[in-house]
């Protein structure tokens, strides 16, 4: 399923161009430190985590609500992620936070990663990035 999602992303990038794709790949609800030097690496790492039931990464699905990067005196940073799931009954509810943590923790400059599941606001398909909607044939 992940290979199909990557193929879909590549097809969208070819159709939209890299810049157009990047703009449409941003979910409207994520609160992130866009100007922090680590943010592009963290976002790329999170985009490698896929919901096993939906062939779209968790970032573009709109499951990431907030990312905080806290700089430390030693030059490293601690990262806090608040995320949700598509439903409380998600069969991977226990594993998905560790997948996100495991994607971000190895990044150079990251000291610690804390991922917390939150349920407010309740996730809905309108939170997805336009690219996710296109991949799932959910045109708005």
N, C-alpha and C positions, 0 to 999 in steps of 0.2 A: 504494500500500500504506500509506503514512504517513497519508493522509486517512482510510482505514478505521480505523487504529489510534486516531487522534484521535477519530473518531466513537464507537469502542468505549469510550474513556476517558470521553467526555462521558456516554454511556449509564450507565456504572458510577457516575460522580459523581452523576447524577440519582437512581439507585437507592439508593445508599449515603449520600448527603449528603456534603458536602465533607470534614467531619471524619472520617467513616468511611472515605472513599476514601483520604485521606492516610495513615491508620493502616495500611490494607491495602496501600498502595503502597510500603511500606518493606521492602526485602529484609533478611533476617535476618543476612547476613554482612558488611555494609558497616561499615567502621570510619571514622567521620567526626567532625569537630569540631562537634558539634551546637550548641554554645553560642557559636561564633564568629559575629560579625555578617555576615560574607560567606557563610557556609554556605548560607542559603536561596537566595541568588542563584546560587551555584555549582551547587547541586543542581538548580535549575530549568533552568539552562543545559545541564547534562548530560542532563536528561530530554528535551531537544530532539534528541538524537542517537539515531537508530534503527539497529538491525541491519537491513541491507538484505534479509536472508533471512527474518527473523522480524518481524512487525509490532508490535513492542514496543520501547520505548526501552531503552537499554543499562543505565540505572540500575535499572529495575524487573526487567530480566532477571537482575540479580545479577552483572553483569559488572564492576561497580566494587567493588573490594575495599577500597581505602583512599584517603582524601583527607587530606592534611596541608596546613594553611595556616600559613605562616611569616611573621609580621609583620616588617616592615622598619622601620628608624628613620625613613624618609621618609614613613611612613603608608601605604605600599603593602604588598602581600603577595605572596609567591611561593607557588604552589600545586603540590603534587606529587600525582599520581594514579597509583595502581597498579590496573591492570585486567587482565582476561583476555578470552578469546574463547570462544565456545561449543565450538570445536574448533581444534586446531593447523592444520588444513587450511583454515581460513576464508579465502575468496577475497579478503576485504578486510582481511586481517591487517596489511598495510602502511599502509592508509589510515585505519583506525578511530582509532588514537591521535591522528592529526592532526585528525580530526573533533572529538574531545573537546577537544583543545587549542584549536581554533578556536572552539568554543562558549564556553569559559571565559575566554580571553585578553582579549576586548573588554570584559569587565565592569569597571565603575568600581571602583578600589581594587586591581585585580590587576596586578602588574608582570610576572610571568613564570609560565609553566605548563609543567611537565614531566610527560609521560604515559609510563608504562612498562608494557609487557605482561609479565605474570608468569603462570606456569603452575601454581603451587602456592598454594592447593589447586586441584585440577582442578575446573573448573566442572561442575555437574550441575543438572538441572531443579529440584531441591529448593532451590536458592539463589534462585529467582525469588520476587518479591513475590507475594502472593495475587492482586493485580490482574492481573499478567502471566499467572498460571495461569488466571484466569477468562477473559481475552481469548483465550487459546489453547485453551480448553476442556479444561484439565488440572486437574481438581478433585482436591484431596487429601483 
